[in-house]
Amino acid sequence: MKQVAVVTGGSNGIGLAIVELFISAKYTVYNLDIQTSKVGQYIHCDMSDFDSVQNAIAQVIDREKRLDVLICNAGIHFSANIENTSPAQFDRIFDINVKGAYAAIQASLGVMKKQQKGAIVIISSDQAIIGKTNSFAYNLTKHALASICKTTALDYAGDNIRVNAICPGTIETPLYHKAIDNYCLNSGADKEQVHQAEQALQPLGRLGQPSEVAQYALFLAGDKASFITGSLQIIDGGYTTA
């Protein structure tokens, strides 16, 4: 019987790379996203809507009668300091990045407890480890995801449910390019120069690729990582070490 994986935000970037890799590893993969996709079994889901997320997970469980892996990947980026973050902007990023993961995990735990086995992988950020300028709300959400990882890992270790977080540094995704485009629009900077400067900031001299994060997620979801839980796994080309 194929193992079943759910990936939130699996229509592009890191999420798409995860969906593709898990399919190649013979998982049955469901992609929960507001953006349609032909890769994996797509279910339309607004990650900022608690009921939408819970209903989508319930739909998967009803179909498959099991859920082996949950990848909480969906998220948005927002760049601003605390003074320039409106309540509406704060609520939106928190609803998608944090409450979306909360809803998905909560909906998945029942079947995982019944199975007495499950793996949850949360895609956080290097900003769960460090602070960055103009990143008040985004940084807060990534720290919150790290906390969800640790507390949930402890609460459900007795049910053989493992919870880990991957903390990527600068990964070349559509989200990355959108952030660079916004910066260049507001500052007048040249995109290629900004892109080269971002690469130069990394000790390995390049940006990470979505496929590299996907490989990490596949490892953490599998039995080879059976003694790893509650961990924050950094994949950042050495950025947070420098």
C-alpha positions in Angstrom: 0.0 0.0 0.0 1.3 3.4 -1.0 2.1 5.9 1.7 0.0 9.1 1.6 1.5 12.6 1.9 -0.2 16.0 2.1 1.8 19.0 1.0 0.3 22.5 1.7 1.3 25.2 -0.9 2.5 22.6 -3.3 1.8 24.4 -6.6 5.1 26.2 -7.0 8.6 26.8 -5.5 9.7 24.5 -2.6 6.2 23.0 -2.3 6.1 21.9 -6.0 9.6 20.4 -5.7 8.4 18.4 -2.6 5.3 17.2 -4.4 7.4 16.0 -7.4 10.0 14.3 -5.3 7.5 12.5 -3.1 5.6 11.3 -6.2 8.9 9.9 -7.6 9.4 8.2 -4.3 6.0 6.4 -4.8 3.9 8.3 -2.4 0.3 9.2 -3.1 0.6 13.0 -2.9 -2.1 15.6 -2.3 -1.4 19.2 -2.9 -3.5 21.7 -0.9 -3.2 25.2 -2.5 -5.2 28.1 -3.7 -3.3 28.0 -6.9 -4.3 25.1 -9.2 -1.7 22.5 -10.3 -1.6 19.4 -12.4 1.1 17.8 -10.3 -0.1 15.5 -7.6 -3.8 15.2 -6.5 -4.9 18.8 -6.2 -7.4 20.1 -3.7 -8.3 23.8 -3.7 -7.6 25.1 -0.2 -7.3 28.6 1.2 -4.6 28.2 3.9 -5.9 31.3 5.7 -9.3 29.7 6.2 -9.2 27.3 9.2 -12.3 25.4 8.0 -11.0 25.1 4.4 -7.8 23.5 5.6 -9.5 21.1 8.0 -12.0 20.1 5.4 -9.3 19.4 2.8 -7.4 17.2 5.2 -10.6 15.4 6.2 -11.2 14.8 2.5 -7.8 13.1 2.1 -8.3 10.9 5.1 -11.8 9.9 3.9 -10.4 8.9 0.6 -7.3 7.1 1.7 -8.1 6.0 5.3 -4.6 7.0 6.3 -2.1 9.9 6.3 1.6 9.1 6.7 3.2 12.5 6.0 2.2 16.1 6.4 4.4 18.8 4.9 3.4 22.3 6.1 4.9 24.4 3.4 2.4 27.1 2.5 3.5 30.6 3.3 3.8 34.2 2.1 6.5 36.8 2.5 6.1 40.4 3.8 8.9 42.9 4.2 8.4 45.7 6.7 9.4 46.8 10.2 6.9 47.0 13.1 5.9 50.6 12.4 5.1 49.9 8.8 3.1 46.7 9.4 -0.6 47.3 9.6 -3.0 45.1 11.6 -4.5 43.8 8.4 -1.0 42.9 7.0 -0.1 41.3 10.3 -3.3 39.2 10.4 -2.9 38.0 6.8 0.7 36.7 7.1 -0.1 35.1 10.5 -3.2 33.5 9.2 -1.5 31.9 6.3 2.0 31.1 7.7 1.0 30.0 11.3 -2.8 29.4 11.5 -2.7 27.4 8.3 0.0 25.1 9.7 -1.9 24.9 13.0 -5.1 23.9 11.2 -3.4 21.2 9.0 -1.5 19.7 11.9 -4.5 19.6 14.2 -6.6 17.9 11.4 -3.9 15.3 10.8 -3.1 14.1 14.3 -6.2 12.0 14.8 -5.5 9.5 12.1 -1.7 9.5 12.8 -2.5 8.6 16.5 -4.7 5.8 15.3 -1.9 4.5 13.1 0.6 5.1 15.9 2.9 6.6 13.3 3.3 9.8 11.3 5.8 12.4 10.2 5.1 16.1 10.1 7.6 18.4 8.4 7.2 22.2 8.8 8.9 24.4 6.3 10.1 27.3 8.5 13.1 29.6 7.6 16.5 30.6 8.7 14.5 33.5 10.3 13.4 31.0 13.0 17.1 31.1 14.1 18.1 34.7 13.4 16.7 38.2 13.0 16.7 40.2 9.8 15.9 43.9 9.2 12.4 44.8 7.8 11.1 41.4 8.7 9.0 42.0 11.8 5.9 39.9 10.9 7.5 37.3 8.7 10.2 36.6 11.2 7.6 36.3 14.0 5.7 33.7 12.0 8.8 31.6 11.3 9.7 31.6 15.0 6.1 30.6 15.8 6.5 27.6 13.4 9.6 26.6 15.2 7.7 26.6 18.5 4.9 24.6 17.0 7.5 22.0 15.9 9.0 21.6 19.3 5.9 21.5 21.4 4.0 19.2 19.0 7.0 16.9 18.8 7.0 16.5 22.6 3.2 16.2 22.9 3.0 13.4 20.4 6.3 11.5 20.7 4.4 8.8 22.7 2.2 8.2 19.6 5.3 7.7 17.4 4.5 11.0 15.5 7.7 12.9 14.6 7.6 16.6 14.0 10.6 18.5 12.5 11.1 21.9 10.9 13.3 22.7 7.9 14.8 26.2 8.1 15.9 27.2 4.6 18.0 30.2 3.9 17.8 32.0 0.6 16.3 29.6 -1.9 15.7 30.6 -5.5 11.9 30.3 -5.8 9.1 32.4 -7.3 8.7 33.9 -3.7 12.4 34.9 -3.7 12.1 36.6 -7.2 8.9 38.4 -6.1 10.6 39.8 -3.0 13.6 40.9 -5.1 11.2 42.5 -7.7 9.4 44.4 -5.0 12.6 45.6 -3.5 13.9 46.8 -6.9 10.5 48.5 -7.6 10.7 50.5 -4.3 14.4 51.2 -4.3 15.3 51.5 -8.0 18.0 48.9 -7.7 19.1 46.7 -10.6 17.7 43.2 -10.2 20.7 41.4 -11.5 23.0 43.3 -9.2 20.8 42.5 -6.2 20.6 38.8 -7.2 24.4 38.7 -7.5 24.7 40.4 -4.1 22.4 37.8 -2.5 24.5 35.0 -3.9 27.7 36.6 -2.6 26.2 36.8 1.0 26.1 33.0 1.1 29.3 31.3 2.2 28.8 28.6 -0.5 28.5 31.5 -3.1 25.1 30.5 -4.5 21.5 30.3 -3.6 19.8 27.1 -2.6 17.5 25.3 -4.9 13.9 24.0 -4.1 15.0 20.5 -5.0 17.6 20.5 -2.2 15.0 21.4 0.4 12.7 18.7 -1.0 15.4 16.1 -0.5 15.7 17.1 3.1 11.9 16.8 3.5 11.9 13.4 2.0 14.6 12.2 4.4 12.8 13.6 7.5 9.6 12.0 6.4 11.1 8.5 6.1 12.2 5.8 8.4 15.9 6.7 8.1 15.1 9.7 10.3 13.1 7.6 12.8 15.1 9.0 15.8 14.8 12.7 14.8 12.0 14.8 16.2 11.6 18.3 17.5 14.5 19.5 15.5 15.2 22.6 13.5 17.2 21.5 10.4 19.1 24.4 8.8 19.7 24.4 5.1 21.2 27.8 4.3 24.6 27.4 2.6 26.3 28.4 5.9 24.6 31.8 6.1 23.6 31.6 9.8 27.1 30.2 10.7 29.0 33.2 9.2 
